[in-house]
Amino acid sequence: MRKASIRRTCAALAAVTSLALAVTACGGTTQEDVKDEGASAATTGKADPNAELKTGLTVGFLPKQVNNPYFTSADKGGEAALKELGSSYKEVGPSSATDTAGQVSYVNTLTQQQVDAMAVSAQDPGALCTSLKQAMDNDIKVVTYDSDTNPECRNAFVSQASAEDLGRTEVQLLAEQIDYKGEIAILSAAQTATNQNIWIDFMKKELEDPKYKDIKLVKVAYGDDDAQKSFQQTQGLLQEYPNLKGIISPTTVGIKAAAQYLSGSKYKGKVKLTGLGTPNDMRKYVKNGTVDAFELWDPAKLGDLAARAAVALVSGQITGKEGETFKAGDKTYTIGKDGVISLGKPTVFDAENIDQYNF
């Protein structure tokens, strides 16, 4: 039955790719970005929390972009977890963070290869939905991590943190650094990235608090998660707004590029920068005084949890229903609404603790 279904899938690949190109881009998501669009595809069947974990499985990881340091760290976490669990890891993916058609093609490739599960960081929830549903029709468990698709198009979503926590805390960090006054800007990734846009919405909501009355958000710029473009956008922001006091960049590529520009300019130490970055990327900029503090979750732990959730799904320990629990390493996780599994709150990195981390 499964092989016949695979043949039907192969016949539909060209049509799926064409459809994907026609769908409006939406980007990725985090925990609170998931809208109530109906039950997750995983709400059929019954979980057996005592089921034995299966071994000898193959789990395919499909990040937004291969050779991106963030996803390299995340996927290595997944690889290590699968090795520990006695299963195999493989990674495929596009070289561009905006190649949605490429992601669709790789989902189809993993389906043809009949992997047992796939962990996907979705560039665009709508465009990937049809191909992900076809994967599930072929008995492949689908976990999204870092960036979600629609709930009905996967079994579970491993969220790095709540969208509200991420958006609000970045404003709080910057406000402290600029003494709650002055012009600020946001340097985002792609204009269509849902996770970025939801975080920015929460930033704007946080700024509505009267304690931020002397802070003005002057612009949201987009660097498309491209280092050179993000560098240029930072330069452009400072030329357009010479009185700028701070920048929030909720993207690891963007914050590193902005720090690189600031560190070599007259604005070093004068224009504050925070956002989401990795300790290894940002260490030198913290130590040379360009950046005071920034935040992130540990991407290796995110990949680890995505892998363990995938194996738990294949093993029947969970189905993705709200309220189900499973053990991942030494911690027990509870599945939330719409099949969301939250890694936890972000960590703030500064000069005092940054050397304690290596990712």
N, C-alpha and C positions, 0 to 999 in steps of 0.2 A: 504493500500500500504506500509506504513512504517513498520508495523509488519511483512509483508511478506519479506521485505528487511532485517529486523533484523534476520529472520530465515536463510536467505541466508548468512548473515554475520557469524552467529554462525557456519554454516557448514564449513566456510572457515578458522576458527580460527587456527586450527592446522597447516594448510598450511602456513598461514601468519607468525606464530611464527618460523617455519622452515626457511622460506625465510629470516626473519629478521636476523637469526643467520649467514646467508651466506653473508650478505651485509657488505662491508668494513666499519669499524667505522670511523666517521668523527667528532663527537662531536657537540658542539653548536655554535651559532653565535650571533653577535650583528649587529647593523644597517647596517654598510657598508660591512659586510661579505656576504650579500645576493647577489648572482650573478644573472645576467639577464638570467634566465632559462625559460622564458616564463611568461605569465600572471599568476597572483595569481588565485587560485581557486575561489576567491570571486568576480571576475570581471563579473559575470553574474548577472542579475537583476538590479533594479534601486533603489537608496537610497532615502528615504524620511526623510530629516533632521528634519521635524516637527512631525514625527510619535511619538505617545505616548510610553513611556518606558513601556514594559511589566513587570508585577509582577508575583510572584508565580513560577518563573523559578528555575531550578536546574542547577548549574554550578559546574562541577568537576574540581578540581585543581590536576594536576599531575606534581610534581616537579621532578628534577633529583634524589633527595634523600630526604626521609622523615627524620625527627629528625636532619637535618642539620640546625644549627642556622640561616643561611642566608635564607634558604627557609621557615623556620618556620616564620620568620619575614615577608617575602614576602607574604606568604599565609594567614597570619593573616590580612594583609592589604586587601587582596581580600575578606576574610570572612567579615570584617567590612563593606566594600563597598556594598556587596550583602545584608547584613542585612539592611543597610540604604535604599537600592533600593527595598526592599520587596521581595527578592528572597533567595533561599537556597544555602548553600555552602557545599561541601563535598571534602575531600582530600583522595587520594590514591597514592601509589607510592612505589618504591623499597627502601630497606635499604642501598643499595650500589649505589654509583654514577657511577658505570661502568656496571650495570646490564641492558643492553639494551634490552635483551629478556624480562626481567621483565616489562620494560616500555611498550613494545608492548602488553604484556598481560593485563596491566592495561588500555591501550587505548581500547582494545577489551571489557574489563569489563564495562567501562563507556558507550560504544556503546550499549552493551546488556541491560544496565540499562536505556537506552533511556534518558540520560540527555539532557538538551536543548543546552548546550554548554560545552566545556572543554577548560581549560587553561593549556598548556603543556610546560614545559621546557625540550627541547629535548636533550637527551644524544647523539643521533646519527640521523642526518637528513635522511639518506637513509633508515635505518632500520625501522623507524617509518612511512615512507611515505605511504606505502600500507594500514596500519591500519587506519591512519588519513584520507585518502581518503575514506575509507569505512565508517568512522564516518560521513563525510560530505555527502556521498550518502544517509545516513539515516537522513538527515535534521538536523544534529548536527553542530553547528557553532564551529570552531576550532580557538583558539587564541594561539599563542606561545608567551612566555615571557622569558626574560633573555637569552635563547638559542633557536635558530630557527631551523626549518626544511626547506626543499625546498619550494619556494613560492607557487608552485601549490598544496602543501599538507596542506595548512591552509588558513584561511580567512584573518588573519592579524597577524603581529608580533609586540609586544610591546618591543621595544629596550631600554635597560637601558641607553645607550649613544652611540655615534658613535664609531666605532672601532678605528678610527684614533685618536680621542681625547683621548681615554683611553691609547692607546699604546704610543703616543708621550708625554703625560703629565707625565706618570710614569718615563720616561727617564729624563725629565726636572726636576722633583722633586729630583731624585737621584743625578743628575749632580750637582745641587746646593749644595747638602749636602757633596759631596766629592770634591768640588772645581774644578770640570771638569777635574779630572785626576785620573788614577788608573785602576785596573782590577775590572770588575764587572761580576756578574753571574745572571741568571734568574732561579727562582724556580717556575715551572709551575705545572699544575694539570696533567691530563692524556695526553700522547703524541698524542693521536688522537683527543683531544678536539679542534674543529674548532675555537671556540671563543678565546681560549688561543693562538692558533697558528697565527691567524690573528692579534691579539694584538702584539704578538712577532714580526711579520713581520713589523708592524709599528714602533716598538721600534728600530729595525735594520735600518729602513729607517731614523728615527730621528737621529740615531748615525752616519749616513753618513754626516751630517752637519759638516763643518770644525771646528765649535766651540767645537766639541767633539773629536778632533784629538788625545787628550791625554787619552782618555778613551778606554779601550779594553774589549769587551765582550768575556770572556774566555770559558763559558759553559752555556748550557741550561739543567737544571736537572728537573726531573719529580717526584712529590710526590703523584700523582694519587688522590689528594684530600683526602688523608689518613693522619691523624695527626702524627702517629708514623713514617710512611715512610717519610713524609716531614721533620720531626725533624731529622731523620737519614741522609737525603739528605743534609740538611744544614750542619750538622757535617762533612759529606764527602766533601762538597765543600771547607770548610775551611781547612781540612787536605790536600786536593789536591792543593789548591791555598792559601798558607799561607800569600800572599801579597794582598789578596782580600780586596777591599775597600768598596764594596757595593753589595747588593742583591735586585733585584726586584722580588716580588712574586705576580703575578696578580690573586690570588685566596685567598679567605678568610680563608680557612683551612691552606693553605701553609704559609701565612704571620704570622698567629698566632703561628704556630709550629716553624717557623724560629725565631720569637721574643722570644719564650720560651727558645729555645736553647741559643740564644745570651745573654739573660738576666742573665743566670747562668754560663757564660763562660768569659774567659779573653778578648773576643772580644767585650764585651758590650761597646757601645759608640765609639768603634773604627771602627767597620764594620757597615756601615749604611744600614738600611733596609727600603724599601718602597714598595708600591704595592696597592692591593685592600683588604681592611679589614673593619670590622664593628667597630664602636666606642666602643661598650661594650666589644668586644674581645680585643681591642688594648689599651684601656684606661690605664691600669696599666703599659703597656710597654712604653707609651708616658710619663707618669708621673715619671717613674723610669729612664728615659734617654736612654732606649734601642732604641726607635724610635722617630725621629724628626717630620715626617709628612707622611701621607698616604692619599689615597682617595677612594671614593666609591660614588654610588648613594644611595638613601634611598630605600631599598628593599620593605618596607611596601608600599611606594608610587608606586613602580613598580607593586606589586600585586593588589593594588587598581585600577590602570589604566587598568590592564589586565581584571579585573572583569567588570569594566565599559564598556570596549570595547566589551566584550562578550555580555553583555546585550544590548548594542547599535546594535550589529549585529543581534541578535535574534529579536529585535524590528523593524528592517528594517531602522534604522536611517542611517546606513552605510552598505556598502557591502564589503569594502576593496579596493576600487578603489583609485588611486592616485588623490589627490585634494579634496576628501571628508572631511568634518569637523564634529566634534561632541563635545559636552560639557561633561566634566568629572569633577565633583565637580565645582570649580569656575574657571576652565581653559578650553579653547577651543583648541583642538588638530586637526592638519591637517595631513591626511594620505599621506605618501610619496610614492616614487617608490616601486613597489613590495609589497604594502600593509604594509609598515613599519610605525609604530607610535613611535616617539622618546620621551622618558621621559624628557631628557634634559642633560646638562653637569654635570660631576661628581663634588663632593664637596671635598675639601682638608681639612683634619682634623689635628689639631696640639694641642699643650698644651693650646693655647689661647681659642679655641672654642669647644674642644671635650666634655666638660661637658654640652654643650647645646643640646646634642643628646643622645637619649636612644633607641638604636636598635642594 
